[in-house]
Amino acid sequence: MPSLNFEKALWSRGLTRVVGVDEVGMATLAGPVVAAACMVTPEVRLIRAVRDSKLLSRSQREELVPEIRARVRKIGIGAASVAEIHRLNIYHASHLAMQRALRMIGEYDHVLVDGRRILDPTFAPGKHTEIVKGDRKSFSIAAASIIAKVTRDRLMTKLAARYPGYGWEHNCGYPTIDHRRALRALGVTPFHRHDFGTVRLLLQRELAEQLDLEPSVVP
């Protein structure tokens, strides 16, 4: 269960405005990558139900959002579009989304980021700490993971109304069986990531049969 141990260690050093950051949508075939940032200060109270968003149901995540908003100091949300993912690659696009979320926060003292070492120069040395599986260890990162997931799920539901048949309202753009079948039947939309596995193979019509043999090829 996520705790405030990482945050407390920073607070004890006088770094009281700690921000947890996480992203969602890295491995999807469609839609943007979305990041959220949650600032917590020493007076914050832990929400016991908050944990890695992947361990919660959709309804549980939705129910937690108002409570998270009431407990944390600030929330920022950022995204990188499909066009930016094509231009930058998904790794750098995810960092762009994080930076946009942090800009919405404003001034802060330190950032806790879910994941491994970040080499992107936009993350200032000494002002951020990477935590492997941080969304299962740090309360602020776990809270950010829930905000990011709910935000992106809502966005994909809206896009599903514009592009029906792909199941985005429930698969959120991930490479599920129904999504891959819809791609073969309906074709590629402007919101699909052309460089990602199944989509790339579909665009190469001569390899269409390979999709049935290796349907989960995603960079």
Summary of the structure (lengths in Angstrom):
residues: 219
radius of gyration: 18.2
end to end distance: 29.9
largest distance: 60.3
contacts: 744
relative contact order: 0.20
helix: 47%
strand: 16%
